[in-house]
Amino acid sequence: LLKYQRPKTKESDIPHRTKITDSVLERASLIEAKLAKELERAPGRISLTFNGWSSSIMVAYIGVTAHYIT
């Protein structure tokens, strides 16, 4: 469809599923490393819990809770 609308579009101009996945995973790794450094400097101990669910209309949610002991 993109090539039809813009004939000059090259295959390399179209972000494919694998490119987007790689970009998201790369960004997640950077954030994870930064968060790990922040948590190392926190006083005491930290416990993280995660909870994922979806609404009745299939909207996805994730909850993150952190508890710490000093």
All heavy atoms as TSV, in Angstrom:
chain	resi	resn	atom	element	x	y	z
A	1	LEU	N	N	0.833	-1.185	0.000
A	1	LEU	CA	C	0.000	0.000	0.000
A	1	LEU	C	C	0.881	1.253	0.000
A	1	LEU	O	O	0.616	2.186	-0.737
A	1	LEU	CB	C	-0.940	-0.014	1.200
A	1	LEU	CG	C	-1.956	1.117	1.282
A	1	LEU	CD1	C	-2.853	1.129	0.056
A	1	LEU	CD2	C	-2.793	0.997	2.525
A	2	LEU	N	N	1.933	1.237	0.840
A	2	LEU	CA	C	2.829	2.401	0.863
A	2	LEU	C	C	3.533	2.587	-0.476
A	2	LEU	O	O	3.676	3.704	-0.958
A	2	LEU	CB	C	3.864	2.253	1.977
A	2	LEU	CG	C	3.345	2.402	3.392
A	2	LEU	CD1	C	4.449	2.077	4.393
A	2	LEU	CD2	C	2.832	3.799	3.627
A	3	LYS	N	N	3.953	1.488	-1.058
A	3	LYS	CA	C	4.639	1.580	-2.353
A	3	LYS	C	C	3.690	2.047	-3.455
A	3	LYS	O	O	4.101	2.715	-4.387
A	3	LYS	CB	C	5.253	0.233	-2.715
A	3	LYS	CG	C	6.474	-0.088	-1.912
A	3	LYS	CD	C	7.091	-1.379	-2.411
A	3	LYS	CE	C	8.435	-1.592	-1.786
A	3	LYS	NZ	N	9.123	-2.746	-2.355
A	4	TYR	N	N	2.426	1.680	-3.335
A	4	TYR	CA	C	1.434	2.119	-4.319
A	4	TYR	C	C	1.229	3.625	-4.218
A	4	TYR	O	O	1.165	4.319	-5.215
A	4	TYR	CB	C	0.114	1.378	-4.101
A	4	TYR	CG	C	-0.993	1.841	-5.017
A	4	TYR	CD1	C	-1.013	1.466	-6.351
A	4	TYR	CD2	C	-2.000	2.671	-4.535
A	4	TYR	CE1	C	-2.025	1.904	-7.196
A	4	TYR	CE2	C	-3.013	3.109	-5.371
A	4	TYR	CZ	C	-3.020	2.722	-6.696
A	4	TYR	OH	O	-4.009	3.149	-7.519
A	5	GLN	N	N	1.115	4.130	-2.990
A	5	GLN	CA	C	0.886	5.559	-2.787
A	5	GLN	C	C	2.134	6.386	-3.051
A	5	GLN	O	O	2.043	7.521	-3.503
A	5	GLN	CB	C	0.400	5.817	-1.369
A	5	GLN	CG	C	-0.994	5.297	-1.127
A	5	GLN	CD	C	-1.439	5.537	0.307
A	5	GLN	OE1	O	-0.616	5.579	1.218
A	5	GLN	NE2	N	-2.732	5.689	0.504
A	6	ARG	N	N	3.280	5.823	-2.730
A	6	ARG	CA	C	4.547	6.525	-2.943
A	6	ARG	C	C	5.504	5.586	-3.662
A	6	ARG	O	O	6.283	4.887	-3.019
A	6	ARG	CB	C	5.138	6.966	-1.613
A	6	ARG	CG	C	4.235	7.975	-0.884
A	6	ARG	CD	C	4.844	8.445	0.385
A	6	ARG	NE	N	5.974	9.311	0.048
A	6	ARG	CZ	C	6.854	9.754	0.925
A	6	ARG	NH1	N	6.755	9.402	2.172
A	6	ARG	NH2	N	7.836	10.528	0.570
A	7	PRO	N	N	5.472	5.574	-4.975
A	7	PRO	CA	C	6.282	4.625	-5.743
A	7	PRO	C	C	7.791	4.711	-5.469
A	7	PRO	O	O	8.499	3.734	-5.639
A	7	PRO	CB	C	5.976	4.992	-7.196
A	7	PRO	CG	C	4.666	5.684	-7.156
A	7	PRO	CD	C	4.619	6.381	-5.821
A	8	LYS	N	N	8.261	5.846	-5.013
A	8	LYS	CA	C	9.696	5.987	-4.734
A	8	LYS	C	C	10.115	5.355	-3.409
A	8	LYS	O	O	11.290	5.317	-3.077
A	8	LYS	CB	C	10.089	7.464	-4.754
A	8	LYS	CG	C	9.979	8.095	-6.129
A	8	LYS	CD	C	10.437	9.529	-6.112
A	8	LYS	CE	C	10.298	10.139	-7.508
A	8	LYS	NZ	N	10.709	11.531	-7.544
A	9	THR	N	N	9.138	4.870	-2.651
A	9	THR	CA	C	9.433	4.242	-1.361
A	9	THR	C	C	10.227	2.965	-1.591
A	9	THR	O	O	9.853	2.108	-2.383
A	9	THR	CB	C	8.129	3.908	-0.611
A	9	THR	OG1	O	7.410	5.109	-0.399
A	9	THR	CG2	C	8.420	3.249	0.722
A	10	LYS	N	N	11.356	2.863	-0.862
A	10	LYS	CA	C	12.175	1.657	-0.940
A	10	LYS	C	C	11.780	0.718	0.198
A	10	LYS	O	O	11.219	1.138	1.205
A	10	LYS	CB	C	13.658	2.013	-0.821
A	10	LYS	CG	C	14.168	2.879	-1.973
A	10	LYS	CD	C	15.608	3.209	-1.777
A	10	LYS	CE	C	15.647	4.283	-0.702
A	10	LYS	NZ	N	16.901	4.879	-0.425
A	11	GLU	N	N	12.090	-0.546	0.032
A	11	GLU	CA	C	11.790	-1.542	1.057
A	11	GLU	C	C	12.449	-1.174	2.385
A	11	GLU	O	O	11.883	-1.374	3.452
A	11	GLU	CB	C	12.281	-2.919	0.582
A	11	GLU	CG	C	11.737	-4.071	1.355
A	11	GLU	CD	C	10.253	-4.297	1.130
A	11	GLU	OE1	O	9.732	-3.989	0.050
A	11	GLU	OE2	O	9.620	-4.805	2.071
A	12	SER	N	N	13.633	-0.589	2.324
A	12	SER	CA	C	14.360	-0.226	3.546
A	12	SER	C	C	13.743	0.977	4.273
A	12	SER	O	O	14.075	1.245	5.425
A	12	SER	CB	C	15.828	0.072	3.223
A	12	SER	OG	O	15.906	1.165	2.316
A	13	ASP	N	N	12.840	1.708	3.629
A	13	ASP	CA	C	12.167	2.849	4.254
A	13	ASP	C	C	11.005	2.427	5.141
A	13	ASP	O	O	10.485	3.223	5.923
A	13	ASP	CB	C	11.626	3.822	3.192
A	13	ASP	CG	C	12.729	4.479	2.385
A	13	ASP	OD1	O	13.846	4.623	2.930
A	13	ASP	OD2	O	12.475	4.845	1.223
A	14	ILE	N	N	10.562	1.193	5.007
A	14	ILE	CA	C	9.396	0.705	5.740
A	14	ILE	C	C	9.853	-0.028	6.993
A	14	ILE	O	O	10.587	-1.011	6.901
A	14	ILE	CB	C	8.551	-0.233	4.853
A	14	ILE	CG1	C	8.119	0.494	3.580
A	14	ILE	CG2	C	7.351	-0.763	5.625
A	14	ILE	CD1	C	7.495	-0.403	2.537
A	15	PRO	N	N	9.462	0.462	8.188
A	15	PRO	CA	C	9.867	-0.241	9.412
A	15	PRO	C	C	9.082	-1.551	9.560
A	15	PRO	O	O	7.870	-1.542	9.674
A	15	PRO	CB	C	9.521	0.743	10.528
A	15	PRO	CG	C	8.444	1.598	9.953
A	15	PRO	CD	C	8.681	1.647	8.468
A	16	HIS	N	N	9.788	-2.654	9.502
A	16	HIS	CA	C	9.149	-3.957	9.616
A	16	HIS	C	C	8.993	-4.360	11.074
A	16	HIS	O	O	9.593	-3.772	11.969
A	16	HIS	CB	C	9.961	-5.004	8.852
A	16	HIS	CG	C	9.957	-4.764	7.383
A	16	HIS	ND1	N	8.899	-5.112	6.586
A	16	HIS	CD2	C	10.864	-4.172	6.562
A	16	HIS	CE1	C	9.158	-4.769	5.338
A	16	HIS	NE2	N	10.342	-4.191	5.294
A	17	ARG	N	N	8.207	-5.390	11.286
A	17	ARG	CA	C	7.920	-5.883	12.637
A	17	ARG	C	C	9.215	-6.180	13.398
A	17	ARG	O	O	9.359	-5.824	14.560
A	17	ARG	CB	C	7.073	-7.153	12.544
A	17	ARG	CG	C	6.817	-7.816	13.872
A	17	ARG	CD	C	6.159	-9.173	13.692
A	17	ARG	NE	N	6.898	-10.065	12.823
A	17	ARG	CZ	C	7.929	-10.828	13.223
A	17	ARG	NH1	N	8.336	-10.787	14.458
A	17	ARG	NH2	N	8.538	-11.614	12.365
A	18	THR	N	N	10.190	-6.776	12.748
A	18	THR	CA	C	11.432	-7.127	13.443
A	18	THR	C	C	12.212	-5.874	13.842
A	18	THR	O	O	12.827	-5.848	14.899
A	18	THR	CB	C	12.310	-8.036	12.573
A	18	THR	OG1	O	12.523	-7.412	11.308
A	18	THR	CG2	C	11.662	-9.394	12.369
A	19	LYS	N	N	12.179	-4.846	13.030
A	19	LYS	CA	C	12.881	-3.598	13.358
A	19	LYS	C	C	12.239	-2.937	14.568
A	19	LYS	O	O	12.930	-2.470	15.477
A	19	LYS	CB	C	12.851	-2.650	12.151
A	19	LYS	CG	C	13.416	-1.284	12.433
A	19	LYS	CD	C	14.883	-1.336	12.798
A	19	LYS	CE	C	15.416	0.069	12.975
A	19	LYS	NZ	N	16.717	0.083	13.608
A	20	ILE	N	N	10.924	-2.897	14.594
A	20	ILE	CA	C	10.217	-2.280	15.711
A	20	ILE	C	C	10.460	-3.086	16.986
A	20	ILE	O	O	10.732	-2.531	18.049
A	20	ILE	CB	C	8.718	-2.140	15.397
A	20	ILE	CG1	C	8.544	-1.133	14.251
A	20	ILE	CG2	C	7.928	-1.713	16.619
A	20	ILE	CD1	C	7.150	-1.079	13.673
A	21	THR	N	N	10.402	-4.413	16.889
A	21	THR	CA	C	10.669	-5.277	18.039
A	21	THR	C	C	12.076	-5.042	18.566
A	21	THR	O	O	12.285	-4.891	19.776
A	21	THR	CB	C	10.500	-6.759	17.657
A	21	THR	OG1	O	9.153	-6.972	17.244
A	21	THR	CG2	C	10.813	-7.669	18.824
A	22	ASP	N	N	13.054	-5.005	17.672
A	22	ASP	CA	C	14.442	-4.767	18.087
A	22	ASP	C	C	14.598	-3.418	18.771
A	22	ASP	O	O	15.295	-3.296	19.774
A	22	ASP	CB	C	15.384	-4.847	16.890
A	22	ASP	CG	C	15.510	-6.253	16.327
A	22	ASP	OD1	O	15.121	-7.216	17.035
A	22	ASP	OD2	O	15.985	-6.389	15.183
A	23	SER	N	N	13.930	-2.394	18.242
A	23	SER	CA	C	14.015	-1.053	18.841
A	23	SER	C	C	13.409	-1.025	20.240
A	23	SER	O	O	13.979	-0.430	21.159
A	23	SER	CB	C	13.303	-0.031	17.961
A	23	SER	OG	O	13.949	0.094	16.722
A	24	VAL	N	N	12.270	-1.683	20.414
A	24	VAL	CA	C	11.616	-1.719	21.720
A	24	VAL	C	C	12.484	-2.474	22.728
A	24	VAL	O	O	12.681	-2.023	23.864
A	24	VAL	CB	C	10.209	-2.354	21.612
A	24	VAL	CG1	C	9.634	-2.661	22.978
A	24	VAL	CG2	C	9.284	-1.432	20.840
A	25	LEU	N	N	13.033	-3.620	22.326
A	25	LEU	CA	C	13.876	-4.401	23.232
A	25	LEU	C	C	15.166	-3.664	23.602
A	25	LEU	O	O	15.624	-3.727	24.739
A	25	LEU	CB	C	14.198	-5.764	22.610
A	25	LEU	CG	C	13.006	-6.711	22.478
A	25	LEU	CD1	C	13.413	-7.979	21.738
A	25	LEU	CD2	C	12.421	-7.043	23.837
A	26	GLU	N	N	15.742	-2.949	22.644
A	26	GLU	CA	C	16.948	-2.167	22.918
A	26	GLU	C	C	16.656	-1.068	23.936
A	26	GLU	O	O	17.403	-0.860	24.891
A	26	GLU	CB	C	17.480	-1.559	21.623
A	26	GLU	CG	C	18.750	-0.761	21.790
A	26	GLU	CD	C	19.231	-0.172	20.472
A	26	GLU	OE1	O	18.910	-0.711	19.407
A	26	GLU	OE2	O	19.935	0.856	20.532
A	27	ARG	N	N	15.545	-0.376	23.752
A	27	ARG	CA	C	15.149	0.688	24.686
A	27	ARG	C	C	14.852	0.112	26.066
A	27	ARG	O	O	15.237	0.693	27.082
A	27	ARG	CB	C	13.922	1.421	24.134
A	27	ARG	CG	C	13.413	2.527	24.998
A	27	ARG	CD	C	14.313	3.729	24.930
A	27	ARG	NE	N	13.690	4.798	25.686
A	27	ARG	CZ	C	14.351	5.629	26.457
A	27	ARG	NH1	N	15.654	5.564	26.549
A	27	ARG	NH2	N	13.718	6.556	27.125
A	28	ALA	N	N	14.193	-1.041	26.112
A	28	ALA	CA	C	13.881	-1.682	27.389
A	28	ALA	C	C	15.166	-2.062	28.137
A	28	ALA	O	O	15.246	-1.919	29.352
A	28	ALA	CB	C	13.010	-2.910	27.170
A	29	SER	N	N	16.164	-2.522	27.415
A	29	SER	CA	C	17.439	-2.876	28.046
A	29	SER	C	C	18.113	-1.659	28.667
A	29	SER	O	O	18.672	-1.739	29.759
A	29	SER	CB	C	18.379	-3.522	27.027
A	29	SER	OG	O	17.902	-4.776	26.642
A	30	LEU	N	N	18.064	-0.536	27.973
A	30	LEU	CA	C	18.648	0.699	28.506
A	30	LEU	C	C	17.921	1.137	29.779
A	30	LEU	O	O	18.549	1.518	30.768
A	30	LEU	CB	C	18.600	1.810	27.465
A	30	LEU	CG	C	19.464	1.634	26.230
A	30	LEU	CD1	C	19.169	2.727	25.203
A	30	LEU	CD2	C	20.934	1.633	26.600
A	31	ILE	N	N	16.606	1.078	29.747
A	31	ILE	CA	C	15.812	1.473	30.917
A	31	ILE	C	C	16.066	0.514	32.074
A	31	ILE	O	O	16.196	0.932	33.226
A	31	ILE	CB	C	14.317	1.541	30.550
A	31	ILE	CG1	C	14.084	2.702	29.584
A	31	ILE	CG2	C	13.455	1.685	31.792
A	31	ILE	CD1	C	12.700	2.727	28.968
A	32	GLU	N	N	16.154	-0.784	31.778
A	32	GLU	CA	C	16.412	-1.779	32.813
A	32	GLU	C	C	17.760	-1.528	33.498
A	32	GLU	O	O	17.860	-1.585	34.721
A	32	GLU	CB	C	16.394	-3.175	32.204
A	32	GLU	CG	C	16.619	-4.277	33.210
A	32	GLU	CD	C	16.613	-5.649	32.568
A	32	GLU	OE1	O	16.510	-5.751	31.332
A	32	GLU	OE2	O	16.726	-6.627	33.317
A	33	ALA	N	N	18.785	-1.224	32.726
A	33	ALA	CA	C	20.105	-0.948	33.294
A	33	ALA	C	C	20.074	0.302	34.166
A	33	ALA	O	O	20.656	0.325	35.260
A	33	ALA	CB	C	21.132	-0.795	32.176
A	34	LYS	N	N	19.391	1.333	33.705
A	34	LYS	CA	C	19.294	2.577	34.476
A	34	LYS	C	C	18.528	2.335	35.782
A	34	LYS	O	O	18.943	2.805	36.848
A	34	LYS	CB	C	18.587	3.646	33.645
A	34	LYS	CG	C	18.515	4.989	34.309
A	34	LYS	CD	C	17.875	6.015	33.401
A	34	LYS	CE	C	17.776	7.353	34.100
A	34	LYS	NZ	N	17.166	8.380	33.267
A	35	LEU	N	N	17.435	1.586	35.706
A	35	LEU	CA	C	16.650	1.285	36.897
A	35	LEU	C	C	17.451	0.440	37.889
A	35	LEU	O	O	17.392	0.670	39.098
A	35	LEU	CB	C	15.358	0.569	36.512
A	35	LEU	CG	C	14.426	0.194	37.649
A	35	LEU	CD1	C	13.977	1.431	38.430
A	35	LEU	CD2	C	13.220	-0.559	37.111
A	36	ALA	N	N	18.215	-0.518	37.391
A	36	ALA	CA	C	19.044	-1.352	38.267
A	36	ALA	C	C	20.045	-0.503	39.044
A	36	ALA	O	O	20.251	-0.720	40.245
A	36	ALA	CB	C	19.762	-2.418	37.449
A	37	LYS	N	N	20.654	0.476	38.393
A	37	LYS	CA	C	21.595	1.371	39.079
A	37	LYS	C	C	20.885	2.191	40.156
A	37	LYS	O	O	21.412	2.384	41.240
A	37	LYS	CB	C	22.284	2.296	38.077
A	37	LYS	CG	C	23.322	1.601	37.242
A	37	LYS	CD	C	23.997	2.568	36.293
A	37	LYS	CE	C	24.996	1.839	35.420
A	37	LYS	NZ	N	25.673	2.736	34.483
A	38	GLU	N	N	19.695	2.674	39.829
A	38	GLU	CA	C	18.926	3.448	40.804
A	38	GLU	C	C	18.565	2.595	42.019
A	38	GLU	O	O	18.671	3.040	43.161
A	38	GLU	CB	C	17.647	3.988	40.167
A	38	GLU	CG	C	17.853	5.106	39.171
A	38	GLU	CD	C	18.257	6.406	39.839
A	38	GLU	OE1	O	17.781	6.687	40.957
A	38	GLU	OE2	O	19.066	7.133	39.232
A	39	LEU	N	N	18.138	1.370	41.783
A	39	LEU	CA	C	17.733	0.494	42.881
A	39	LEU	C	C	18.919	0.075	43.751
A	39	LEU	O	O	18.764	-0.141	44.948
A	39	LEU	CB	C	16.995	-0.733	42.345
A	39	LEU	CG	C	15.637	-0.456	41.707
A	39	LEU	CD1	C	15.046	-1.735	41.133
A	39	LEU	CD2	C	14.678	0.179	42.699
A	40	GLU	N	N	20.098	-0.041	43.154
A	40	GLU	CA	C	21.301	-0.381	43.930
A	40	GLU	C	C	21.623	0.701	44.953
A	40	GLU	O	O	22.152	0.415	46.013
A	40	GLU	CB	C	22.492	-0.591	43.003
A	40	GLU	CG	C	22.471	-1.899	42.262
A	40	GLU	CD	C	23.619	-2.028	41.275
A	40	GLU	OE1	O	24.462	-1.096	41.193
A	40	GLU	OE2	O	23.668	-3.049	40.577
A	41	ARG	N	N	21.305	1.930	44.625
A	41	ARG	CA	C	21.610	3.051	45.524
A	41	ARG	C	C	20.536	3.272	46.580
A	41	ARG	O	O	20.717	4.072	47.492
A	41	ARG	CB	C	21.793	4.330	44.713
A	41	ARG	CG	C	23.004	4.294	43.813
A	41	ARG	CD	C	23.309	5.636	43.247
A	41	ARG	NE	N	22.115	6.210	42.618
A	41	ARG	CZ	C	22.120	6.905	41.506
A	41	ARG	NH1	N	23.245	7.136	40.891
A	41	ARG	NH2	N	21.009	7.402	41.008
A	42	ALA	N	N	19.423	2.580	46.464
A	42	ALA	CA	C	18.322	2.767	47.414
A	42	ALA	C	C	18.709	2.198	48.782
A	42	ALA	O	O	19.332	1.143	48.861
A	42	ALA	CB	C	17.065	2.086	46.909
A	43	PRO	N	N	18.333	2.904	49.849
A	43	PRO	CA	C	18.629	2.374	51.182
A	43	PRO	C	C	17.726	1.187	51.492
A	43	PRO	O	O	16.554	1.162	51.121
A	43	PRO	CB	C	18.319	3.555	52.109
A	43	PRO	CG	C	17.307	4.353	51.353
A	43	PRO	CD	C	17.640	4.184	49.896
A	44	GLY	N	N	18.262	0.179	52.144
A	44	GLY	CA	C	17.446	-0.974	52.546
A	44	GLY	C	C	17.193	-1.941	51.411
A	44	GLY	O	O	17.937	-2.020	50.446
A	45	ARG	N	N	16.113	-2.674	51.534
A	45	ARG	CA	C	15.728	-3.688	50.544
A	45	ARG	C	C	14.445	-3.276	49.850
A	45	ARG	O	O	13.585	-2.645	50.447
A	45	ARG	CB	C	15.496	-5.038	51.240
A	45	ARG	CG	C	16.683	-5.572	51.950
A	45	ARG	CD	C	17.419	-6.438	51.009
A	45	ARG	NE	N	18.536	-7.070	51.719
A	45	ARG	CZ	C	19.442	-7.744	51.108
A	45	ARG	NH1	N	19.374	-7.898	49.812
A	45	ARG	NH2	N	20.430	-8.281	51.778
A	46	ILE	N	N	14.326	-3.673	48.583
A	46	ILE	CA	C	13.135	-3.339	47.802
A	46	ILE	C	C	12.543	-4.633	47.246
A	46	ILE	O	O	13.249	-5.490	46.736
A	46	ILE	CB	C	13.475	-2.391	46.643
A	46	ILE	CG1	C	14.036	-1.088	47.188
A	46	ILE	CG2	C	12.242	-2.130	45.779
A	46	ILE	CD1	C	14.535	-0.152	46.116
A	47	SER	N	N	11.226	-4.754	47.347
A	47	SER	CA	C	10.502	-5.879	46.773
A	47	SER	C	C	9.552	-5.331	45.712
A	47	SER	O	O	8.793	-4.399	45.974
A	47	SER	CB	C	9.705	-6.605	47.861
A	47	SER	OG	O	8.904	-7.611	47.280
A	48	LEU	N	N	9.619	-5.898	44.507
A	48	LEU	CA	C	8.755	-5.464	43.415
A	48	LEU	C	C	7.733	-6.549	43.107
A	48	LEU	O	O	8.059	-7.735	43.091
A	48	LEU	CB	C	9.570	-5.194	42.149
A	48	LEU	CG	C	10.581	-4.062	42.213
A	48	LEU	CD1	C	11.427	-4.039	40.958
A	48	LEU	CD2	C	9.893	-2.736	42.414
A	49	THR	N	N	6.500	-6.148	42.857
A	49	THR	CA	C	5.473	-7.076	42.395
A	49	THR	C	C	4.851	-6.507	41.131
A	49	THR	O	O	4.755	-5.287	40.957
A	49	THR	CB	C	4.368	-7.293	43.449
A	49	THR	OG1	O	3.771	-6.037	43.761
A	49	THR	CG2	C	4.933	-7.908	44.711
A	50	PHE	N	N	4.469	-7.398	40.239
A	50	PHE	CA	C	3.862	-7.019	38.967
A	50	PHE	C	C	2.552	-7.761	38.822
A	50	PHE	O	O	2.423	-8.907	39.220
A	50	PHE	CB	C	4.776	-7.394	37.793
A	50	PHE	CG	C	6.113	-6.740	37.848
A	50	PHE	CD1	C	7.153	-7.325	38.541
A	50	PHE	CD2	C	6.341	-5.544	37.198
A	50	PHE	CE1	C	8.402	-6.732	38.597
A	50	PHE	CE2	C	7.580	-4.937	37.248
A	50	PHE	CZ	C	8.614	-5.533	37.946
A	51	ASN	N	N	1.577	-7.105	38.216
A	51	ASN	CA	C	0.292	-7.736	37.976
A	51	ASN	C	C	-0.231	-7.246	36.631
A	51	ASN	O	O	-0.301	-6.044	36.384
A	51	ASN	CB	C	-0.697	-7.393	39.093
A	51	ASN	CG	C	-1.976	-8.184	38.993
A	51	ASN	OD1	O	-2.073	-9.129	38.225
A	51	ASN	ND2	N	-2.969	-7.786	39.769
A	52	GLY	N	N	-0.555	-8.175	35.749
A	52	GLY	CA	C	-1.095	-7.815	34.446
A	52	GLY	C	C	-2.496	-8.344	34.285
A	52	GLY	O	O	-2.820	-9.432	34.760
A	53	TRP	N	N	-3.362	-7.584	33.636
A	53	TRP	CA	C	-4.731	-8.005	33.398
A	53	TRP	C	C	-5.278	-7.219	32.219
A	53	TRP	O	O	-4.648	-6.295	31.717
A	53	TRP	CB	C	-5.594	-7.822	34.648
A	53	TRP	CG	C	-5.834	-6.398	35.048
A	53	TRP	CD1	C	-6.925	-5.648	34.754
A	53	TRP	CD2	C	-4.971	-5.544	35.807
A	53	TRP	NE1	N	-6.807	-4.381	35.282
A	53	TRP	CE2	C	-5.608	-4.304	35.938
A	53	TRP	CE3	C	-3.710	-5.710	36.386
A	53	TRP	CZ2	C	-5.023	-3.223	36.612
A	53	TRP	CZ3	C	-3.134	-4.642	37.059
A	53	TRP	CH2	C	-3.795	-3.430	37.172
A	54	SER	N	N	-6.458	-7.615	31.778
A	54	SER	CA	C	-7.126	-6.878	30.696
A	54	SER	C	C	-8.581	-6.634	31.082
A	54	SER	O	O	-9.174	-7.398	31.841
A	54	SER	CB	C	-7.037	-7.640	29.375
A	54	SER	OG	O	-7.637	-8.902	29.483
A	55	SER	N	N	-9.113	-5.559	30.558
A	55	SER	CA	C	-10.504	-5.201	30.840
A	55	SER	C	C	-11.442	-6.067	30.010
A	55	SER	O	O	-11.006	-6.845	29.164
A	55	SER	CB	C	-10.732	-3.725	30.524
A	55	SER	OG	O	-10.698	-3.520	29.126
A	56	SER	N	N	-12.718	-5.903	30.239
A	56	SER	CA	C	-13.703	-6.680	29.479
A	56	SER	C	C	-13.698	-6.336	27.990
A	56	SER	O	O	-14.156	-7.123	27.166
A	56	SER	CB	C	-15.101	-6.464	30.054
A	56	SER	OG	O	-15.436	-5.090	30.002
A	57	ILE	N	N	-13.141	-5.163	27.650
A	57	ILE	CA	C	-13.023	-4.796	26.234
A	57	ILE	C	C	-11.586	-4.974	25.733
A	57	ILE	O	O	-11.166	-4.381	24.754
A	57	ILE	CB	C	-13.535	-3.362	25.980
A	57	ILE	CG1	C	-12.768	-2.345	26.807
A	57	ILE	CG2	C	-15.021	-3.267	26.207
A	57	ILE	CD1	C	-13.068	-0.900	26.436
A	58	MET	N	N	-10.828	-5.808	26.454
A	58	MET	CA	C	-9.482	-6.227	26.065
A	58	MET	C	C	-8.435	-5.102	26.053
A	58	MET	O	O	-7.508	-5.124	25.264
A	58	MET	CB	C	-9.501	-6.937	24.708
A	58	MET	CG	C	-10.410	-8.167	24.677
A	58	MET	SD	S	-10.102	-9.340	26.019
A	58	MET	CE	C	-8.517	-9.952	25.568
A	59	VAL	N	N	-8.582	-4.135	26.928
A	59	VAL	CA	C	-7.548	-3.126	27.123
A	59	VAL	C	C	-6.577	-3.692	28.146
A	59	VAL	O	O	-6.980	-4.115	29.231
A	59	VAL	CB	C	-8.148	-1.792	27.617
A	59	VAL	CG1	C	-7.050	-0.794	27.922
A	59	VAL	CG2	C	-9.121	-1.228	26.600
A	60	ALA	N	N	-5.295	-3.734	27.791
A	60	ALA	CA	C	-4.289	-4.348	28.663
A	60	ALA	C	C	-3.778	-3.348	29.696
A	60	ALA	O	O	-3.598	-2.159	29.405
A	60	ALA	CB	C	-3.130	-4.858	27.830
A	61	TYR	N	N	-3.556	-3.836	30.901
A	61	TYR	CA	C	-3.016	-3.034	31.998
A	61	TYR	C	C	-1.900	-3.815	32.679
A	61	TYR	O	O	-1.898	-5.039	32.673
A	61	TYR	CB	C	-4.095	-2.734	33.048
A	61	TYR	CG	C	-5.220	-1.879	32.559
A	61	TYR	CD1	C	-6.372	-2.436	32.049
A	61	TYR	CD2	C	-5.109	-0.488	32.596
A	61	TYR	CE1	C	-7.416	-1.648	31.602
A	61	TYR	CE2	C	-6.150	0.310	32.154
A	61	TYR	CZ	C	-7.298	-0.272	31.658
A	61	TYR	OH	O	-8.314	0.510	31.205
A	62	ILE	N	N	-0.973	-3.092	33.264
A	62	ILE	CA	C	0.043	-3.710	34.120
A	62	ILE	C	C	0.217	-2.814	35.347
A	62	ILE	O	O	0.247	-1.587	35.229
A	62	ILE	CB	C	1.383	-3.939	33.395
A	62	ILE	CG1	C	2.334	-4.708	34.295
A	62	ILE	CG2	C	2.005	-2.628	32.948
A	62	ILE	CD1	C	3.568	-5.240	33.595
A	63	GLY	N	N	0.286	-3.446	36.490
A	63	GLY	CA	C	0.505	-2.703	37.727
A	63	GLY	C	C	1.846	-3.098	38.315
A	63	GLY	O	O	2.239	-4.261	38.277
A	64	VAL	N	N	2.560	-2.131	38.841
A	64	VAL	CA	C	3.851	-2.373	39.473
A	64	VAL	C	C	3.799	-1.755	40.877
A	64	VAL	O	O	3.438	-0.582	41.019
A	64	VAL	CB	C	5.018	-1.731	38.672
A	64	VAL	CG1	C	6.339	-2.002	39.357
A	64	VAL	CG2	C	5.017	-2.229	37.235
A	65	THR	N	N	4.149	-2.551	41.865
A	65	THR	CA	C	4.168	-2.068	43.244
A	65	THR	C	C	5.549	-2.326	43.823
A	65	THR	O	O	6.122	-3.394	43.616
A	65	THR	CB	C	3.125	-2.822	44.105
A	65	THR	OG1	O	1.853	-2.709	43.476
A	65	THR	CG2	C	3.051	-2.237	45.491
A	66	ALA	N	N	6.077	-1.335	44.525
A	66	ALA	CA	C	7.382	-1.494	45.177
A	66	ALA	C	C	7.206	-1.268	46.684
A	66	ALA	O	O	6.564	-0.308	47.104
A	66	ALA	CB	C	8.377	-0.487	44.618
A	67	HIS	N	N	7.757	-2.186	47.457
A	67	HIS	CA	C	7.778	-2.054	48.911
A	67	HIS	C	C	9.248	-2.031	49.328
A	67	HIS	O	O	10.050	-2.768	48.784
A	67	HIS	CB	C	7.086	-3.255	49.582
A	67	HIS	CG	C	5.652	-3.376	49.238
A	67	HIS	ND1	N	4.664	-2.708	49.923
A	67	HIS	CD2	C	5.031	-4.071	48.255
A	67	HIS	CE1	C	3.501	-3.011	49.389
A	67	HIS	NE2	N	3.698	-3.832	48.372
A	68	TYR	N	N	9.572	-1.178	50.290
A	68	TYR	CA	C	10.957	-1.158	50.740
A	68	TYR	C	C	11.028	-1.195	52.261
A	68	TYR	O	O	10.118	-0.766	52.948
A	68	TYR	CB	C	11.692	0.064	50.200
A	68	TYR	CG	C	11.138	1.385	50.669
A	68	TYR	CD1	C	11.657	2.008	51.799
A	68	TYR	CD2	C	10.107	2.001	49.988
A	68	TYR	CE1	C	11.129	3.215	52.248
A	68	TYR	CE2	C	9.604	3.216	50.423
A	68	TYR	CZ	C	10.115	3.827	51.548
A	68	TYR	OH	O	9.617	5.004	51.987
A	69	ILE	N	N	12.109	-1.758	52.724
A	69	ILE	CA	C	12.401	-1.840	54.153
A	69	ILE	C	C	13.730	-1.140	54.383
A	69	ILE	O	O	14.724	-1.463	53.744
A	69	ILE	CB	C	12.505	-3.307	54.626
A	69	ILE	CG1	C	11.190	-4.032	54.349
A	69	ILE	CG2	C	12.863	-3.361	56.108
A	69	ILE	CD1	C	11.265	-5.514	54.599
A	70	THR	N	N	13.737	-0.180	55.273
A	70	THR	CA	C	14.984	0.528	55.567
A	70	THR	C	C	15.641	-0.004	56.813
A	70	THR	O	O	15.093	-0.707	57.581
A	70	THR	CB	C	14.747	2.039	55.738
A	70	THR	OG1	O	13.781	2.231	56.764
A	70	THR	CG2	C	14.272	2.643	54.441
